[in-house]
Amino acid sequence: MRRRLRPKRRPRPSKAPTTPAPRETQRRKRNAEAEDALSGAKKRFKVTGSGKIKKQQANLRHNFEGKPTKRTRRLSADKILAPGDAKVAKKLLGI
């Protein structure tokens, strides 16, 4: 059997090297006072009158047949975030 020869590839014309843009122009500059809150955080957290952060508890979306009613009632109550988590949540909320 004869081997099939592949057509030769033409070399691509070389492009002139482009200089990368300076880092300051690549980053998005924002004013610290005008920072927006993340919309995902706005949906998940509420701020109380005293400044604490409230959240809903997990495990309350499906499979209620396997969970005791006592547990689902307990999970339906909102919880106050722990101090370490509240610090992160406040930063996300822009507080």
Contacts in CASP RR format, 6 or more apart in sequence:
PFRMAT RR
TARGET T0000
AUTHOR 0000-0000-0000
METHOD contacts of the structure
MODEL  1
MRRRLRPKRRPRPSKAPTTPAPRETQRRKRNAEAEDALSGAKKRFKVTGS
GKIKKQQANLRHNFEGKPTKRTRRLSADKILAPGDAKVAKKLLGI
35 94 0 8 1.000
36 94 0 8 1.000
37 92 0 8 1.000
37 93 0 8 1.000
37 94 0 8 1.000
38 92 0 8 1.000
38 93 0 8 1.000
40 92 0 8 1.000
41 89 0 8 1.000
41 92 0 8 1.000
41 93 0 8 1.000
42 93 0 8 1.000
44 55 0 8 1.000
44 56 0 8 1.000
45 53 0 8 1.000
45 54 0 8 1.000
45 55 0 8 1.000
45 81 0 8 1.000
45 89 0 8 1.000
45 92 0 8 1.000
45 93 0 8 1.000
46 53 0 8 1.000
46 54 0 8 1.000
46 55 0 8 1.000
46 78 0 8 1.000
47 53 0 8 1.000
47 54 0 8 1.000
47 93 0 8 1.000
47 95 0 8 1.000
48 54 0 8 1.000
48 80 0 8 1.000
52 80 0 8 1.000
52 81 0 8 1.000
52 86 0 8 1.000
53 80 0 8 1.000
53 81 0 8 1.000
53 85 0 8 1.000
53 86 0 8 1.000
53 89 0 8 1.000
53 90 0 8 1.000
53 93 0 8 1.000
54 78 0 8 1.000
54 79 0 8 1.000
54 80 0 8 1.000
54 81 0 8 1.000
55 78 0 8 1.000
55 79 0 8 1.000
55 81 0 8 1.000
55 89 0 8 1.000
56 78 0 8 1.000
56 79 0 8 1.000
57 75 0 8 1.000
57 76 0 8 1.000
57 77 0 8 1.000
57 78 0 8 1.000
57 79 0 8 1.000
58 75 0 8 1.000
59 67 0 8 1.000
59 75 0 8 1.000
60 72 0 8 1.000
60 75 0 8 1.000
60 76 0 8 1.000
64 72 0 8 1.000
80 86 0 8 1.000
81 89 0 8 1.000
END
